[in-house]
């Protein structure tokens, strides 16, 4: 049993309704993303190759680079791994924000189950995952159930408030990769917000269908929302509205 997931591009998002200031931030993010890809391309590399560099044999489900990538100032974190070969992807990035970077007055989603989860100073929220093809380019964004990443789990309205905090501003394992993934979340902010809201809707619907299960720990529910993305198309759409 799997949830029905819409993987189509986010054409239903009304970009014309976005504030001009938001569109400008998205346009700047597009510049950052494309510039990062340009400089990596000149060196014959890409975001995936950079996180796998000097990491030894690429093993399914292991985190790359080892120890994850964390920014102590922003509390942003990400890692890359692979376990969805059946989807046609090479692997995917998981992005997070740790409690140090949370906006004020953030509380975990209500939970009455018995599963252990990070709390207090160990609290962590998954933001969104970025699916990558074998050329090292992003093909979709998706969200997951709590058990997939071992997060604390926060409602979509709170996770959306966290998105602006995600910024990796150092050189490990690669400055261009860090700028790329930081910019990607800003460029596709409308899609990420939509995915998070769909995530919560999927979980609510699953709980109604299976009221006797702990929905957050149900291994039959893994991917809770997914949407296809195209960097060039997104950038062109934003710039056309700003022109």
C-alpha positions as CSV (number, residue, x, y, z in Angstrom):
1,X,0.0,0.0,0.0
2,X,1.4,3.3,-1.1
3,X,0.0,6.8,-1.1
4,X,-0.9,8.2,-4.6
5,X,1.7,10.9,-5.3
6,X,1.5,13.6,-8.0
7,X,5.0,13.9,-9.5
8,X,4.0,16.5,-12.2
9,X,5.6,19.9,-12.3
10,X,4.1,22.6,-10.2
11,X,2.2,24.3,-13.0
12,X,-0.8,24.8,-10.6
13,X,1.2,27.4,-8.6
14,X,0.1,30.9,-9.4
15,X,3.4,32.8,-9.6
16,X,1.5,36.0,-10.4
17,X,0.1,36.0,-6.9
18,X,3.6,36.0,-5.3
19,X,4.9,39.3,-3.9
20,X,7.5,41.0,-6.1
21,X,10.0,40.9,-3.3
22,X,9.6,37.1,-3.2
23,X,10.1,36.9,-7.0
24,X,13.2,39.0,-6.7
25,X,14.6,36.6,-4.1
26,X,13.8,33.7,-6.3
27,X,15.5,35.4,-9.3
28,X,18.6,35.9,-7.2
29,X,18.5,32.3,-6.1
30,X,18.3,31.2,-9.7
31,X,21.5,33.2,-10.5
32,X,23.2,31.5,-7.5
33,X,22.1,28.0,-8.6
34,X,23.0,28.5,-12.3
35,X,26.4,30.1,-11.4
36,X,27.2,27.2,-9.1
37,X,26.4,24.7,-11.8
38,X,28.4,26.7,-14.3
39,X,31.6,26.7,-12.2
40,X,31.2,23.0,-11.4
41,X,30.6,22.2,-15.0
42,X,33.8,24.0,-16.0
43,X,35.6,21.5,-13.8
44,X,33.7,18.6,-15.2
45,X,31.8,18.0,-12.0
46,X,28.4,18.4,-10.4
47,X,26.8,18.6,-6.9
48,X,26.5,14.8,-6.5
49,X,30.1,14.2,-7.7
50,X,31.3,16.7,-5.2
51,X,29.7,15.2,-2.1
52,X,30.9,11.7,-3.2
53,X,34.4,12.9,-3.8
54,X,37.1,11.1,-1.7
55,X,34.3,9.1,0.1
56,X,35.3,5.7,-1.0
57,X,32.8,3.1,-2.4
58,X,29.3,4.4,-2.9
59,X,27.1,2.2,-0.7
60,X,23.3,2.3,-0.7
61,X,21.7,4.2,2.2
62,X,25.1,5.5,3.6
63,X,25.3,9.2,4.2
64,X,27.5,11.3,2.0
65,X,29.7,13.0,2.8
66,X,30.4,11.1,5.9
67,X,29.2,13.0,9.0
68,X,26.7,15.0,6.9
69,X,27.2,18.7,6.0
70,X,26.3,21.1,8.9
71,X,26.5,24.8,9.2
72,X,26.9,25.7,12.9
73,X,25.7,29.3,12.4
74,X,22.5,28.6,10.6
75,X,21.9,25.0,12.0
76,X,21.2,23.9,8.4
77,X,22.2,20.3,7.5
78,X,22.1,18.0,4.5
79,X,23.3,14.7,3.3
80,X,23.1,12.6,0.1
81,X,22.3,8.9,-0.2
82,X,20.5,6.4,-2.5
83,X,17.9,3.8,-2.0
84,X,15.2,4.5,-4.7
85,X,16.8,3.0,-7.8
86,X,13.4,1.8,-8.9
87,X,12.3,5.5,-9.4
88,X,15.1,6.1,-12.0
89,X,17.0,8.5,-9.7
90,X,20.7,8.2,-8.8
91,X,20.0,9.3,-5.3
92,X,18.8,12.3,-3.3
93,X,19.7,15.0,-0.9
94,X,17.8,15.3,2.4
95,X,17.8,18.9,3.9
96,X,17.2,19.7,7.6
97,X,17.2,22.4,10.1
98,X,18.3,21.7,13.7
99,X,16.7,23.3,16.7
100,X,19.3,26.0,17.1
101,X,18.1,27.6,13.9
102,X,14.3,27.3,14.6
103,X,12.2,30.5,14.6
104,X,10.6,31.3,17.9
105,X,7.6,29.4,19.3
106,X,8.0,26.2,17.4
107,X,6.5,23.0,18.9
108,X,6.6,19.4,17.6
109,X,3.4,18.1,15.9
110,X,1.0,16.5,18.5
111,X,1.9,12.8,18.9
112,X,0.4,10.2,21.2
113,X,2.4,7.2,20.0
114,X,5.3,5.5,21.7
115,X,8.1,5.8,19.1
116,X,11.2,7.6,20.2
117,X,12.1,10.8,18.4
118,X,14.7,13.6,18.9
119,X,13.5,16.2,21.5
120,X,14.9,19.2,23.2
121,X,18.4,20.2,22.1
122,X,18.4,17.2,19.7
123,X,15.2,18.3,17.8
124,X,15.5,18.4,14.1
125,X,13.1,19.0,11.2
126,X,13.3,17.6,7.7
127,X,12.6,20.3,5.1
128,X,12.5,18.6,1.7
129,X,14.4,16.1,-0.3
130,X,16.0,16.7,-3.8
131,X,15.9,13.8,-6.2
132,X,18.9,13.7,-8.6
133,X,19.5,12.0,-12.0
134,X,22.6,10.3,-13.1
135,X,23.9,13.5,-14.7
136,X,23.9,15.1,-11.2
137,X,20.9,17.4,-11.9
138,X,17.7,17.7,-9.9
139,X,14.6,16.1,-11.2
140,X,12.1,16.4,-8.4
141,X,11.4,17.5,-4.8
142,X,9.7,15.3,-2.3
143,X,8.7,15.0,1.4
144,X,8.7,12.0,3.6
145,X,7.0,10.4,6.6
146,X,8.7,10.9,10.0
147,X,10.2,7.5,10.3
148,X,12.2,7.9,7.0
149,X,14.6,10.5,8.3
150,X,14.2,10.0,12.1
151,X,13.2,13.7,12.5
152,X,11.1,15.2,15.3
153,X,8.3,16.2,12.9
154,X,6.7,19.6,12.8
155,X,3.5,20.7,11.1
156,X,3.9,22.2,7.6
157,X,3.0,25.7,8.8
158,X,6.0,25.6,11.2
159,X,8.4,24.0,8.7
160,X,7.5,26.7,6.1
161,X,8.7,29.3,8.7
162,X,12.0,27.4,8.9
163,X,12.8,27.5,5.1
164,X,14.4,30.9,5.1
165,X,16.9,29.6,7.7
166,X,18.4,27.0,5.4
167,X,21.8,28.3,4.3
168,X,25.1,26.4,4.1
169,X,27.8,29.1,4.1
170,X,31.2,27.3,4.2
171,X,33.4,25.3,1.9
172,X,32.9,21.7,3.1
173,X,32.7,19.6,1.0
174,X,32.4,22.1,-1.8
175,X,31.4,25.8,-1.7
176,X,29.6,25.6,-5.1
177,X,27.5,22.6,-4.0
178,X,26.6,24.4,-0.8
179,X,25.5,27.5,-2.6
180,X,23.7,25.4,-5.1
181,X,21.5,23.5,-2.6
182,X,20.9,26.6,-0.5
183,X,19.8,28.5,-3.6
184,X,17.7,25.6,-4.9
185,X,15.4,25.8,-1.8
186,X,15.0,29.5,-2.3
187,X,14.3,29.2,-6.0
188,X,11.7,26.5,-5.6
189,X,10.2,28.0,-2.4
190,X,6.6,27.9,-3.7
191,X,6.9,24.3,-4.7
192,X,8.4,23.4,-1.3
193,X,5.6,25.1,0.6
194,X,3.0,23.2,-1.6
195,X,4.8,19.9,-0.9
196,X,4.8,20.5,2.8
197,X,1.1,21.2,2.9
198,X,0.4,18.2,0.7
199,X,2.6,16.1,3.1
200,X,0.3,17.0,6.1
201,X,-2.8,16.3,4.0
202,X,-1.4,12.9,2.9
203,X,-0.7,12.0,6.6
204,X,-4.2,13.1,7.7
205,X,-5.8,11.1,4.9
206,X,-3.7,8.0,5.8
207,X,-4.6,8.3,9.5
208,X,-8.3,8.4,8.6
209,X,-7.9,5.3,6.4
210,X,-5.9,3.4,9.0
211,X,-7.0,4.7,12.4
212,X,-5.4,1.8,14.3
213,X,-1.9,2.5,13.0
214,X,0.8,5.0,14.2
215,X,0.8,7.0,11.0
216,X,4.2,8.5,11.6
217,X,5.8,5.1,11.9
218,X,3.8,3.3,9.2
219,X,6.4,1.7,6.8
220,X,3.6,1.6,4.2
221,X,3.7,5.4,4.0
222,X,7.1,6.6,2.9
223,X,6.8,9.4,0.3
224,X,4.1,11.9,1.2
225,X,4.4,14.4,-1.7
226,X,6.5,14.8,-4.8
227,X,6.8,17.3,-7.7
228,X,8.9,17.5,-10.8
229,X,11.2,20.5,-11.2
230,X,13.2,22.2,-13.9
231,X,15.7,24.9,-13.0
232,X,15.8,26.7,-16.3
233,X,12.0,26.7,-16.7
234,X,11.6,28.1,-13.1
235,X,14.2,30.8,-13.6
236,X,12.6,31.8,-17.0
237,X,9.1,32.0,-15.4
238,X,10.3,34.2,-12.6
239,X,12.2,36.5,-14.8
240,X,9.3,36.9,-17.2
241,X,7.1,38.1,-14.3
242,X,9.8,40.6,-13.2
243,X,10.4,42.0,-16.7
